[in-house]
């Protein structure tokens, strides 16, 4: 599980969060295309 | 005449190859797509996270999300691969919980959000973790635990980072 503290108000940790998620999705090959 | 015909055939073949290559290039350029769902109690900032990431805005207004809201954003990984993210922001009110499975079904990732200034929203995390672990395909979904509003004053912080981190292994 990925853990991240964020602040949407001050733009803290948001990009890092989505980058980590996207990277993990790609590594696991569980994109919509990968799941087909 | 025959030579001319063979030239025409070769030209057609080359055209075929060009078209096929073109299709392959288009396929390669097509970004990979993934569905991400935001879950968590009400007023933890799920919509704000989605809007900050997709539109780079923060309104600060609390508007109840009815059912769910959809946004999308592309992201380029370090290796140059582009991922198109379909982001589903769900309503956090208890009355919308029964609809949540419609959003996390087929999702590649789920972001379970709490407010670091609220114990109650952190307790709510367990509900979503149990829900996803029991109903979603755990090998095909990335789970992320997110403590939002981390810029709050330390006196307002109710959930310590270490407590949250230890929770992710449960």
Backbone of each chain as ProteinMPNN parsed JSONL, in Angstrom:
{"seq_chain_A": "XXXXXXXXXXXXXXXXXXXXXXXXXXXXXXXXXXXX", "coords_chain_A": {"N_chain_A": [[0.848, -1.196, 0.0], [0.475, 2.211, -0.809], [1.623, 5.122, 0.856], [0.833, 8.464, 1.612], [1.076, 11.814, 2.671], [-0.875, 14.689, 2.184], [-1.635, 18.012, 0.958], [-4.211, 19.529, -0.433], [-4.852, 22.124, -0.515], [-2.425, 23.601, -0.328], [-0.996, 22.414, -2.294], [0.653, 20.102, -1.732], [2.362, 17.128, -1.982], [0.606, 15.946, -3.839], [1.205, 15.511, -6.583], [3.27, 13.712, -6.231], [1.898, 11.617, -5.082], [0.121, 10.742, -7.177], [2.001, 10.145, -9.108], [3.381, 7.999, -7.928], [1.32, 6.136, -7.774], [0.63, 5.807, -10.487], [3.029, 4.776, -11.48], [3.167, 2.354, -10.129], [0.871, 1.085, -11.09], [1.582, 0.786, -13.733], [3.845, -0.87, -13.493], [2.668, -3.189, -12.489], [1.129, -3.841, -14.566], [-1.65, -3.281, -14.771], [-3.304, -1.6, -16.135], [-6.194, -0.311, -17.899], [-6.025, -1.419, -20.441], [-4.209, -3.453, -19.941], [-5.654, -5.11, -18.268], [-7.467, -6.265, -19.94]], "CA_chain_A": [[0.0, 0.0, 0.0], [1.224, 3.472, -0.887], [1.187, 6.093, 1.863], [1.246, 9.837, 1.303], [0.327, 12.923, 3.288], [-1.077, 15.701, 1.142], [-2.469, 19.186, 1.196], [-4.745, 20.019, -1.713], [-4.851, 23.584, -0.383], [-1.094, 24.154, -0.629], [-0.387, 21.564, -3.329], [1.749, 19.303, -1.159], [2.277, 15.664, -2.083], [-0.413, 15.448, -4.777], [1.885, 14.955, -7.77], [4.025, 12.542, -5.772], [0.91, 10.548, -4.886], [-0.344, 10.191, -8.456], [3.169, 9.544, -9.77], [3.641, 6.69, -7.309], [0.228, 5.234, -8.163], [0.76, 5.511, -11.927], [4.211, 3.926, -11.634], [2.806, 1.016, -9.617], [-0.105, 0.519, -12.033], [2.353, 0.399, -14.924], [4.695, -2.02, -13.131], [1.816, -4.378, -12.313], [0.394, -4.015, -15.821], [-3.086, -3.361, -14.485], [-4.028, -0.525, -16.809], [-7.422, -0.831, -18.508], [-5.59, -2.266, -21.55], [-3.54, -4.62, -19.368], [-6.648, -5.988, -17.641], [-8.275, -6.926, -20.978]], "C_chain_A": [[0.887, 1.251, 0.0], [0.719, 4.39, 0.235], [1.708, 7.476, 1.502], [0.42, 10.827, 2.124], [0.277, 14.057, 2.271], [-1.743, 16.953, 1.713], [-2.918, 19.677, -0.17], [-4.683, 21.546, -1.716], [-3.512, 24.175, -0.824], [-0.3, 23.297, -1.622], [0.855, 20.825, -2.802], [1.436, 17.819, -1.375], [1.312, 15.1, -3.106], [0.25, 14.79, -6.007], [2.628, 13.678, -7.393], [3.091, 11.341, -5.62], [0.526, 9.911, -6.224], [0.803, 9.574, -9.259], [3.428, 8.144, -9.246], [2.571, 5.683, -7.729], [0.385, 4.819, -9.631], [1.924, 4.55, -12.184], [3.872, 2.481, -11.24], [1.828, 0.321, -10.568], [0.632, -0.009, -13.267], [3.196, -0.855, -14.646], [3.874, -3.316, -13.04], [1.023, -4.717, -13.574], [-1.113, -4.188, -15.574], [-3.815, -2.112, -15.004], [-5.288, -1.14, -17.397], [-7.054, -1.795, -19.642], [-4.964, -3.562, -21.026], [-4.519, -5.615, -18.79], [-7.442, -6.777, -18.666], [-7.814, -8.344, -21.219]], "O_chain_A": [[1.895, 1.331, 0.703], [-0.477, 4.422, 0.522], [2.872, 7.641, 1.135], [-0.796, 10.68, 2.247], [1.26, 14.343, 1.588], [-2.326, 16.938, 2.797], [-2.118, 20.176, -0.961], [-4.491, 22.176, -2.756], [-3.472, 25.132, -1.598], [0.914, 23.448, -1.761], [1.947, 20.923, -3.363], [0.372, 17.333, -0.992], [1.206, 13.88, -3.234], [-0.098, 13.678, -6.404], [2.617, 12.694, -8.133], [3.435, 10.213, -5.975], [0.598, 8.692, -6.383], [0.608, 8.606, -9.995], [3.664, 7.214, -10.017], [2.875, 4.522, -8.005], [0.286, 3.64, -9.97], [1.818, 3.631, -12.997], [4.241, 1.527, -11.925], [1.941, -0.879, -10.821], [0.343, -1.095, -13.769], [3.249, -1.775, -15.462], [4.322, -4.385, -13.454], [0.339, -5.738, -13.641], [-1.749, -5.105, -16.093], [-4.787, -1.64, -14.414], [-5.439, -2.362, -17.396], [-7.675, -2.847, -19.798], [-5.167, -4.633, -21.598], [-4.269, -6.821, -18.806], [-8.023, -7.815, -18.349], [-8.382, -9.043, -22.058]]}, "seq_chain_B": "XXXXXXXXXXXXXXXXXXXXXXXXXXXXXXXXXXXXXXXXXXXXXXXXXXXXXXXXXXXXXXXXXXXXXXXXXXXXXXXXXXXXXXXXXXXXXXXXXXXXXXXXXXXXXXXXXXXXXXXXXXXXXXXXXXXXXXXXXXXXXXXXXXXXXXXXXXXXXXXXXXXXXXXXXX", "coords_chain_B": {"N_chain_B": [[5.445, -4.629, -70.013], [4.779, -6.648, -68.119], [6.784, -6.052, -66.324], [6.083, -3.535, -65.619], [3.689, -4.099, -64.308], [4.657, -5.56, -62.157], [6.045, -3.565, -60.897], [3.958, -1.972, -60.087], [2.723, -3.725, -58.353], [4.714, -3.932, -56.397], [4.742, -1.317, -55.504], [2.209, -1.145, -54.408], [2.53, -2.984, -52.354], [4.49, -1.712, -50.815], [3.023, 0.492, -50.028], [1.097, -0.75, -48.513], [2.696, -1.681, -46.392], [3.525, 0.766, -45.361], [1.081, 1.781, -44.434], [0.43, -0.165, -42.55], [2.584, 0.172, -40.783], [2.031, 2.709, -39.972], [-0.351, 2.34, -38.57], [0.608, 0.762, -36.483], [2.338, 2.595, -35.281], [0.474, 4.468, -34.434], [-0.903, 2.94, -32.572], [1.114, 2.55, -30.711], [1.452, 5.127, -29.862], [-0.848, 5.627, -28.525], [-2.057, 6.45, -25.391], [-1.673, 4.515, -22.366], [-4.374, 3.493, -20.286], [-5.965, 4.119, -17.139], [-8.116, 3.479, -14.387], [-8.928, 5.329, -11.56], [-10.051, 5.487, -8.238], [-11.392, 7.625, -5.755], [-11.801, 7.321, -2.34], [-13.365, 7.56, 0.923], [-14.249, 9.189, 4.07], [-16.73, 11.839, 4.447], [-15.906, 15.237, 3.651], [-13.101, 15.124, 3.79], [-11.493, 15.893, 1.819], [-11.405, 14.766, -0.747], [-12.443, 15.574, -3.257], [-11.066, 17.93, -3.537], [-8.443, 17.042, -3.774], [-8.596, 15.682, -6.207], [-9.314, 17.79, -7.907], [-7.156, 19.506, -7.582], [-5.104, 17.983, -8.682], [-6.021, 17.527, -11.322], [-6.911, 19.996, -12.337], [-5.407, 21.898, -11.175], [-6.435, 23.632, -9.197], [-7.824, 25.13, -6.221], [-10.598, 25.5, -4.335], [-11.578, 25.715, -1.776], [-14.112, 25.672, -0.877], [-16.761, 23.819, 0.588], [-18.396, 21.495, -1.077], [-20.873, 19.178, -1.336], [-20.311, 16.039, -2.744], [-22.371, 14.509, -4.96], [-23.16, 11.269, -5.304], [-20.991, 10.592, -7.548], [-18.076, 12.061, -9.14], [-16.43, 12.841, -12.207], [-13.152, 13.1, -13.469], [-10.285, 13.708, -15.58], [-6.815, 13.08, -16.288], [-3.577, 13.308, -17.764], [-0.52, 11.558, -17.301], [2.997, 11.505, -17.326], [5.36, 9.032, -17.152], [8.654, 8.401, -15.687], [10.005, 6.87, -17.563], [9.026, 7.747, -19.929], [6.584, 6.816, -20.742], [3.143, 7.395, -21.293], [0.337, 7.775, -19.237], [-3.121, 7.727, -19.185], [-5.254, 8.935, -16.862], [-8.294, 8.053, -15.489], [-10.258, 9.55, -13.305], [-12.272, 8.922, -10.599], [-14.187, 10.561, -8.382], [-15.684, 10.059, -5.353], [-18.802, 10.378, -3.521], [-18.651, 11.113, -0.089], [-20.476, 10.831, 1.929], [-22.404, 8.76, 4.128], [-24.719, 7.756, 3.0], [-24.06, 7.338, 0.377], [-22.482, 5.16, 0.292], [-23.29, 2.618, -0.515], [-23.19, 2.819, -3.2], [-20.601, 2.85, -3.883], [-19.229, 0.597, -4.815], [-19.756, 0.545, -7.5], [-18.043, 2.376, -8.48], [-15.446, 1.559, -7.701], [-15.238, -0.839, -8.961], [-13.428, -2.6, -11.368], [-11.384, -0.766, -11.11], [-8.023, 0.438, -11.288], [-6.648, 1.506, -9.26], [-7.149, 2.552, -5.85], [-7.725, 5.317, -3.839], [-7.618, 5.843, -0.568], [-8.818, 8.111, 1.596], [-8.181, 10.253, 4.41], [-8.641, 12.761, 6.953], [-6.059, 14.425, 8.476], [-6.554, 15.782, 10.757], [-8.658, 14.639, 12.011], [-9.738, 12.073, 13.942], [-11.914, 10.435, 13.579], [-12.311, 10.233, 10.821], [-10.077, 8.834, 10.178], [-10.547, 6.42, 11.408], [-12.548, 5.605, 9.768], [-11.151, 4.711, 7.577], [-10.594, 2.003, 7.889], [-12.991, 0.753, 7.239], [-13.078, 1.113, 4.463], [-10.767, -0.173, 3.631], [-11.306, -2.828, 4.406], [-13.575, -3.268, 2.834], [-12.538, -3.068, 0.211], [-10.577, -5.053, 0.275], [-12.138, -7.29, 0.585], [-13.957, -7.264, -1.532], [-12.788, -6.311, -3.907], [-10.46, -7.179, -6.553], [-7.634, -8.091, -5.17], [-5.117, -8.455, -6.264], [-5.112, -6.93, -8.454], [-5.412, -4.294, -7.989], [-4.196, -1.189, -6.923], [-3.574, 0.065, -3.762], [-3.866, 3.08, -1.973], [-3.095, 4.994, 0.833], [-4.095, 8.016, 2.097], [-3.34, 10.878, 3.875], [-4.894, 13.738, 4.181], [-4.814, 17.389, 4.252], [-2.423, 18.025, 5.482], [-1.059, 20.271, 6.058], [-2.008, 21.425, 8.262], [-1.916, 23.008, 11.495], [0.324, 21.773, 14.014], [-0.917, 21.383, 16.449], [-3.466, 20.844, 15.761], [-3.338, 18.433, 14.59], [-4.484, 15.156, 14.637], [-3.989, 12.613, 13.871], [-1.14, 10.862, 13.857], [1.719, 10.631, 11.708], [3.261, 8.305, 11.953], [1.443, 6.541, 13.141], [-0.428, 6.261, 11.123], [1.138, 5.141, 9.112], [1.777, 2.698, 10.265], [-0.674, 1.537, 10.184], [-1.072, 0.819, 7.564], [-0.056, -1.664, 7.181], [-1.732, -3.429, 8.306]], "CA_chain_B": [[4.106, -4.69, -69.414], [4.901, -7.432, -66.885], [7.652, -5.302, -65.437], [5.288, -2.417, -65.113], [2.742, -4.69, -63.345], [5.395, -5.921, -60.944], [6.338, -2.303, -60.198], [2.713, -1.545, -59.438], [2.517, -4.612, -57.187], [5.668, -3.532, -55.352], [4.298, -0.024, -54.958], [1.062, -1.429, -53.527], [3.045, -3.664, -51.161], [5.131, -0.682, -49.974], [1.945, 1.32, -49.461], [0.527, -1.583, -47.442], [3.617, -1.673, -45.247], [3.459, 2.11, -44.766], [-0.182, 1.895, -43.693], [0.524, -1.013, -41.362], [3.498, 0.832, -39.842], [1.326, 3.867, -39.447], [-1.298, 1.844, -37.565], [1.392, 0.343, -35.326], [2.795, 3.804, -34.596], [-0.668, 5.067, -33.742], [-1.176, 2.111, -31.391], [2.161, 2.807, -29.725], [1.282, 6.474, -29.307], [-2.062, 5.679, -27.719], [-1.648, 6.297, -23.996], [-2.308, 3.49, -21.543], [-5.418, 4.128, -19.491], [-6.223, 3.49, -15.847], [-9.203, 4.082, -13.601], [-8.562, 5.528, -10.144], [-11.21, 5.921, -7.467], [-11.111, 8.27, -4.46], [-12.764, 6.898, -1.32], [-13.097, 8.107, 2.253], [-15.369, 9.883, 4.707], [-17.044, 13.16, 3.899], [-15.14, 16.427, 4.049], [-11.665, 14.868, 4.014], [-10.782, 16.589, 0.734], [-11.256, 13.915, -1.942], [-12.684, 16.394, -4.452], [-9.982, 18.92, -3.629], [-7.257, 16.338, -4.285], [-8.836, 15.426, -7.636], [-9.292, 19.068, -8.635], [-5.783, 20.028, -7.562], [-4.299, 17.204, -9.616], [-6.496, 17.62, -12.709], [-7.124, 21.378, -12.799], [-4.522, 22.753, -10.392], [-7.204, 24.665, -8.494], [-8.341, 24.815, -4.878], [-11.64, 26.501, -4.076], [-11.764, 25.855, -0.337], [-15.539, 25.57, -0.542], [-17.208, 22.444, 0.758], [-19.58, 21.156, -1.871], [-21.097, 17.732, -1.202], [-20.314, 15.305, -4.016], [-23.548, 13.634, -5.037], [-22.813, 10.057, -6.063], [-19.588, 10.619, -7.939], [-17.693, 13.039, -10.159], [-15.384, 12.282, -13.061], [-12.131, 13.985, -14.042], [-9.19, 12.923, -16.165], [-5.523, 13.757, -16.397], [-2.508, 12.443, -18.281], [0.705, 11.612, -16.506], [4.121, 10.891, -18.045], [6.29, 8.374, -16.216], [10.075, 8.679, -15.932], [10.47, 6.154, -18.76], [8.415, 8.367, -21.104], [5.258, 6.235, -21.0], [2.04, 8.254, -20.852], [-0.849, 7.092, -18.698], [-4.3, 8.591, -19.062], [-5.934, 8.515, -15.633], [-9.717, 8.365, -15.345], [-10.373, 9.685, -11.847], [-13.64, 8.968, -10.08], [-14.279, 11.124, -7.03], [-16.978, 9.554, -4.849], [-19.432, 11.087, -2.401], [-18.203, 10.484, 1.157], [-21.561, 10.643, 2.891], [-22.733, 7.356, 4.338], [-25.815, 7.339, 2.124], [-23.529, 6.983, -0.945], [-21.561, 4.018, 0.423], [-23.759, 1.452, -1.268], [-22.896, 3.024, -4.625], [-19.146, 2.913, -4.081], [-18.699, -0.535, -5.596], [-19.882, 0.876, -8.928], [-16.878, 3.18, -8.846], [-14.162, 0.856, -7.566], [-15.221, -2.009, -9.843], [-12.482, -2.451, -12.491], [-10.409, 0.303, -10.891], [-6.631, 0.012, -11.161], [-6.15, 2.002, -7.965], [-8.101, 3.215, -4.962], [-7.082, 6.228, -2.89], [-8.443, 5.944, 0.64], [-8.402, 9.398, 2.149], [-8.656, 10.711, 5.718], [-8.194, 14.105, 7.335], [-5.111, 14.212, 9.591], [-7.08, 16.475, 11.932], [-9.885, 13.977, 12.458], [-9.632, 10.65, 14.306], [-13.085, 9.722, 13.072], [-12.118, 9.921, 9.393], [-9.032, 7.814, 10.121], [-11.231, 5.156, 11.744], [-13.309, 5.261, 8.554], [-10.247, 4.056, 6.617], [-10.716, 0.545, 8.055], [-14.164, 0.305, 6.486], [-12.772, 1.068, 3.031], [-9.753, -1.213, 3.408], [-12.023, -4.111, 4.485], [-14.461, -3.335, 1.666], [-11.737, -3.334, -0.99], [-9.897, -6.346, 0.399], [-13.101, -8.386, 0.461], [-14.734, -7.242, -2.77], [-12.017, -6.011, -5.118], [-9.392, -8.132, -6.86], [-6.49, -7.47, -4.483], [-3.903, -8.518, -7.089], [-5.256, -6.054, -9.619], [-5.732, -2.927, -7.554], [-3.192, -0.531, -6.084], [-4.221, 0.815, -2.69], [-3.079, 4.192, -1.438], [-3.67, 5.634, 2.019], [-3.714, 9.427, 2.0], [-3.708, 11.797, 4.956], [-4.986, 15.076, 3.58], [-4.779, 18.583, 5.128], [-1.203, 17.849, 6.279], [-0.497, 21.587, 6.364], [-2.64, 21.922, 9.494], [-1.054, 23.263, 12.648], [0.609, 20.518, 14.731], [-1.891, 21.232, 17.551], [-4.713, 20.328, 15.177], [-3.115, 17.068, 14.069], [-5.014, 14.108, 15.506], [-3.458, 11.325, 13.405], [0.299, 10.962, 13.629], [2.205, 9.95, 10.498], [3.716, 6.952, 12.314], [0.241, 5.723, 13.371], [-1.018, 5.974, 9.803], [2.033, 4.221, 8.4], [1.657, 1.348, 10.839], [-1.99, 1.054, 9.795], [-1.102, 0.282, 6.187], [0.379, -3.065, 7.169], [-2.767, -4.263, 8.935]], "C_chain_B": [[4.145, -5.417, -68.064], [5.712, -6.697, -65.844], [6.875, -4.172, -64.752], [4.305, -2.91, -64.027], [3.435, -5.005, -62.035], [5.744, -4.672, -60.129], [5.11, -1.835, -59.421], [2.463, -2.38, -58.186], [3.419, -4.215, -56.031], [5.229, -2.243, -54.669], [3.143, -0.246, -53.996], [1.532, -2.041, -52.208], [3.672, -2.652, -50.2], [4.085, 0.182, -49.281], [1.29, 0.598, -48.278], [1.368, -1.51, -46.17], [3.554, -0.33, -44.537], [2.217, 2.233, -43.892], [-0.101, 1.08, -42.414], [1.428, -0.376, -40.306], [2.818, 2.0, -39.159], [0.365, 3.459, -38.333], [-0.541, 1.467, -36.287], [1.869, 1.56, -34.537], [1.666, 4.432, -33.8], [-0.976, 4.295, -32.468], [-0.166, 2.397, -30.282], [1.983, 4.165, -29.059], [0.064, 6.581, -28.401], [-1.68, 5.499, -26.242], [-2.353, 5.129, -23.317], [-3.321, 4.196, -20.647], [-5.64, 3.381, -18.18], [-7.327, 4.25, -15.114], [-8.767, 4.156, -12.133], [-9.791, 6.04, -9.404], [-10.762, 6.512, -6.125], [-12.204, 7.906, -3.475], [-12.403, 7.534, 0.019], [-14.306, 8.853, 2.778], [-15.597, 11.261, 4.084], [-16.131, 14.236, 4.475], [-13.669, 16.147, 4.402], [-10.815, 15.504, 2.913], [-10.556, 15.757, -0.521], [-11.4, 14.751, -3.221], [-11.561, 17.407, -4.651], [-8.711, 18.278, -4.186], [-7.403, 16.133, -5.801], [-8.727, 16.723, -8.437], [-7.892, 19.68, -8.666], [-4.948, 19.298, -8.606], [-4.716, 17.447, -11.077], [-6.585, 19.052, -13.228], [-6.195, 22.381, -12.134], [-5.267, 23.928, -9.756], [-7.57, 24.159, -7.091], [-9.354, 25.894, -4.528], [-11.815, 26.736, -2.568], [-13.219, 25.77, 0.095], [-15.908, 24.1, -0.384], [-18.502, 22.228, -0.009], [-19.728, 19.641, -1.814], [-21.1, 17.09, -2.597], [-21.499, 14.338, -3.994], [-23.182, 12.436, -5.914], [-21.338, 10.031, -6.396], [-19.331, 11.674, -9.001], [-16.503, 12.485, -10.925], [-14.435, 13.371, -13.559], [-11.071, 13.113, -14.714], [-7.927, 13.772, -16.298], [-4.504, 12.768, -16.954], [-1.278, 12.621, -17.411], [1.806, 10.899, -17.293], [5.09, 10.324, -17.02], [7.734, 8.703, -16.582], [10.602, 8.02, -17.198], [9.807, 6.671, -20.041], [7.03, 7.842, -21.439], [4.176, 7.175, -20.46], [0.872, 7.398, -20.37], [-1.987, 8.1, -18.629], [-5.096, 8.078, -17.858], [-7.387, 8.99, -15.638], [-10.009, 8.378, -13.848], [-11.832, 9.848, -11.425], [-13.596, 9.399, -8.625], [-15.654, 10.727, -6.491], [-17.511, 10.402, -3.69], [-19.086, 10.368, -1.102], [-19.307, 10.236, 2.172], [-21.989, 9.184, 2.931], [-23.81, 6.859, 3.372], [-25.31, 6.944, 0.723], [-22.658, 5.727, -0.912], [-21.969, 2.825, -0.427], [-23.45, 1.579, -2.763], [-21.406, 2.877, -4.935], [-18.607, 1.784, -4.951], [-18.814, -0.306, -7.104], [-18.638, 1.621, -9.407], [-15.572, 2.396, -8.731], [-14.088, -0.436, -8.388], [-14.304, -1.7, -11.044], [-11.451, -1.333, -12.296], [-9.004, -0.289, -10.768], [-6.049, 0.459, -9.827], [-7.27, 2.647, -7.167], [-7.306, 4.065, -3.969], [-8.023, 6.385, -1.705], [-7.936, 7.141, 1.44], [-8.967, 9.634, 3.552], [-8.099, 12.115, 5.95], [-7.277, 13.942, 8.552], [-5.578, 14.891, 10.889], [-8.337, 15.833, 12.494], [-9.674, 12.479, 12.676], [-10.725, 9.825, 13.624], [-12.887, 9.324, 11.591], [-11.031, 8.858, 9.212], [-9.602, 6.437, 10.466], [-12.019, 4.662, 10.529], [-12.477, 4.534, 7.503], [-10.427, 2.534, 6.664], [-11.899, -0.014, 7.265], [-13.807, 0.113, 5.013], [-11.725, -0.001, 2.704], [-10.424, -2.586, 3.411], [-12.881, -4.329, 3.242], [-13.663, -3.733, 0.413], [-11.074, -4.705, -0.927], [-10.867, -7.506, 0.225], [-13.785, -8.421, -0.914], [-13.942, -6.964, -4.047], [-10.943, -7.078, -5.325], [-8.085, -7.557, -6.322], [-5.19, -7.533, -5.289], [-3.953, -7.539, -8.249], [-5.671, -4.647, -9.225], [-4.628, -2.397, -6.632], [-3.939, 0.268, -5.023], [-3.282, 1.917, -2.197], [-3.82, 4.799, -0.249], [-3.161, 7.076, 2.045], [-4.248, 10.24, 3.174], [-3.707, 13.21, 4.403], [-4.992, 16.158, 4.667], [-3.544, 18.539, 6.033], [-0.534, 19.175, 6.621], [-1.127, 22.193, 7.629], [-1.602, 22.131, 10.585], [-0.855, 21.956, 13.436], [-0.37, 20.281, 15.896], [-3.194, 20.617, 17.039], [-4.585, 18.893, 14.681], [-3.588, 16.03, 15.08], [-4.461, 12.73, 15.114], [-1.981, 11.509, 13.072], [0.693, 10.153, 12.383], [2.588, 8.501, 10.808], [2.516, 6.011, 12.541], [-0.362, 5.303, 12.029], [-0.174, 4.961, 9.047], [1.922, 2.805, 8.948], [0.321, 0.719, 10.441], [-1.995, 0.394, 8.425], [-0.666, -1.17, 6.118], [-0.66, -4.007, 7.77], [-3.506, -5.041, 7.862]], "O_chain_B": [[3.653, -4.933, -67.044], [5.392, -6.705, -64.655], [6.983, -3.905, -63.555], [4.108, -2.265, -62.997], [2.901, -4.762, -60.953], [5.748, -4.68, -58.898], [5.199, -1.375, -58.282], [2.066, -1.876, -57.135], [3.002, -4.159, -54.874], [5.325, -2.089, -53.451], [3.08, 0.357, -52.925], [1.05, -1.707, -51.126], [3.456, -2.688, -48.989], [4.231, 0.555, -48.117], [0.978, 1.18, -47.239], [0.867, -1.314, -45.063], [3.531, -0.258, -43.308], [2.281, 2.721, -42.764], [-0.495, 1.537, -41.341], [1.113, -0.371, -39.116], [2.991, 2.251, -37.966], [0.269, 4.121, -37.3], [-0.962, 1.789, -35.176], [1.821, 1.577, -33.307], [1.848, 4.868, -32.663], [-1.27, 4.881, -31.426], [-0.508, 2.477, -29.103], [2.301, 4.353, -27.885], [-0.045, 7.513, -27.603], [-1.049, 4.504, -25.884], [-3.49, 4.796, -23.654], [-3.14, 5.361, -20.293], [-5.517, 2.157, -18.124], [-7.45, 5.471, -15.208], [-8.303, 3.174, -11.554], [-10.49, 6.928, -9.893], [-9.879, 5.976, -5.454], [-13.385, 8.144, -3.727], [-11.277, 7.988, 0.22], [-15.261, 9.118, 2.047], [-14.781, 11.767, 3.313], [-15.66, 14.154, 5.609], [-13.074, 16.854, 5.215], [-9.599, 15.64, 3.043], [-9.619, 16.015, -1.276], [-10.588, 14.647, -4.141], [-11.158, 17.7, -5.777], [-7.991, 18.892, -4.972], [-6.471, 16.374, -6.568], [-8.124, 16.752, -9.509], [-7.496, 20.295, -9.656], [-4.172, 19.92, -9.331], [-3.864, 17.56, -11.958], [-6.363, 19.301, -14.413], [-6.19, 23.563, -12.48], [-4.794, 25.064, -9.775], [-7.618, 22.959, -6.822], [-9.005, 27.071, -4.436], [-12.162, 27.839, -2.146], [-13.524, 25.792, 1.288], [-15.429, 23.244, -1.128], [-19.563, 22.722, 0.375], [-18.818, 18.907, -2.2], [-21.8, 17.542, -3.502], [-21.604, 13.472, -3.125], [-22.928, 12.578, -7.11], [-20.527, 9.515, -5.627], [-20.254, 12.125, -9.678], [-15.675, 11.758, -10.376], [-14.87, 14.429, -14.012], [-10.98, 11.917, -14.439], [-7.977, 14.998, -16.405], [-4.55, 11.571, -16.669], [-1.031, 13.694, -16.861], [1.583, 9.828, -17.856], [5.577, 11.034, -16.14], [8.002, 9.223, -17.665], [11.525, 8.529, -17.835], [10.001, 6.101, -21.114], [6.369, 8.371, -22.333], [4.268, 7.681, -19.341], [0.48, 6.427, -21.017], [-1.833, 9.191, -18.08], [-5.551, 6.935, -17.842], [-7.663, 10.182, -15.774], [-10.005, 7.331, -13.201], [-12.521, 10.781, -11.839], [-13.052, 8.71, -7.761], [-16.673, 11.028, -7.111], [-16.748, 11.056, -2.978], [-19.213, 9.147, -1.018], [-19.109, 9.522, 3.155], [-21.948, 8.471, 1.928], [-23.813, 5.693, 2.976], [-26.033, 6.296, -0.034], [-22.158, 5.28, -1.944], [-21.129, 2.117, -0.982], [-23.446, 0.59, -3.496], [-21.005, 2.791, -6.095], [-17.665, 1.97, -5.721], [-18.064, -0.888, -7.888], [-18.235, 1.517, -10.566], [-14.685, 2.549, -9.571], [-13.027, -1.05, -8.503], [-14.419, -0.637, -11.653], [-10.723, -0.997, -13.23], [-8.821, -1.374, -10.216], [-5.089, -0.125, -9.326], [-8.211, 3.211, -7.726], [-6.351, 3.599, -3.348], [-9.092, 6.985, -1.822], [-6.792, 7.176, 1.893], [-10.103, 9.256, 3.839], [-7.211, 12.58, 5.236], [-7.693, 13.371, 9.56], [-5.063, 14.61, 11.971], [-9.006, 16.41, 13.352], [-9.461, 11.721, 11.73], [-10.505, 8.703, 13.167], [-13.251, 8.223, 11.178], [-11.043, 8.09, 8.25], [-9.198, 5.424, 9.896], [-12.138, 3.459, 10.297], [-13.015, 3.832, 6.647], [-10.416, 1.863, 5.632], [-11.825, -1.105, 6.698], [-14.167, -0.888, 4.392], [-11.779, -0.644, 1.656], [-10.158, -3.413, 2.538], [-12.913, -5.421, 2.674], [-14.068, -4.619, -0.34], [-11.01, -5.427, -1.922], [-10.477, -8.583, -0.227], [-14.149, -9.493, -1.398], [-14.37, -7.335, -5.141], [-10.566, -7.786, -4.391], [-7.496, -6.659, -6.924], [-4.265, -6.762, -5.034], [-2.958, -7.338, -8.945], [-6.218, -3.9, -10.037], [-4.194, -3.07, -5.697], [-4.831, 1.054, -5.343], [-2.08, 1.712, -2.03], [-5.017, 5.078, -0.322], [-1.955, 7.323, 2.019], [-5.452, 10.278, 3.428], [-2.652, 13.805, 4.184], [-5.157, 15.863, 5.851], [-3.595, 18.954, 7.191], [0.436, 19.211, 7.378], [-0.819, 23.322, 8.011], [-0.543, 21.503, 10.585], [-1.766, 21.132, 13.511], [-0.624, 19.14, 16.282], [-3.923, 19.96, 17.782], [-5.578, 18.227, 14.392], [-3.151, 16.023, 16.231], [-4.463, 11.8, 15.921], [-1.624, 12.216, 12.13], [0.079, 9.136, 12.06], [2.286, 7.589, 10.039], [2.567, 4.835, 12.179], [-0.751, 4.152, 11.833], [-0.699, 4.041, 8.42], [1.967, 1.833, 8.195], [0.209, -0.504, 10.371], [-2.815, -0.483, 8.152], [-0.881, -1.837, 5.106], [-0.493, -5.227, 7.749], [-4.419, -5.806, 8.172]]}, "name": "protein", "num_of_chains": 2, "seq": "XXXXXXXXXXXXXXXXXXXXXXXXXXXXXXXXXXXXXXXXXXXXXXXXXXXXXXXXXXXXXXXXXXXXXXXXXXXXXXXXXXXXXXXXXXXXXXXXXXXXXXXXXXXXXXXXXXXXXXXXXXXXXXXXXXXXXXXXXXXXXXXXXXXXXXXXXXXXXXXXXXXXXXXXXXXXXXXXXXXXXXXXXXXXXXXXXXXXXXXXXXXXXX"}
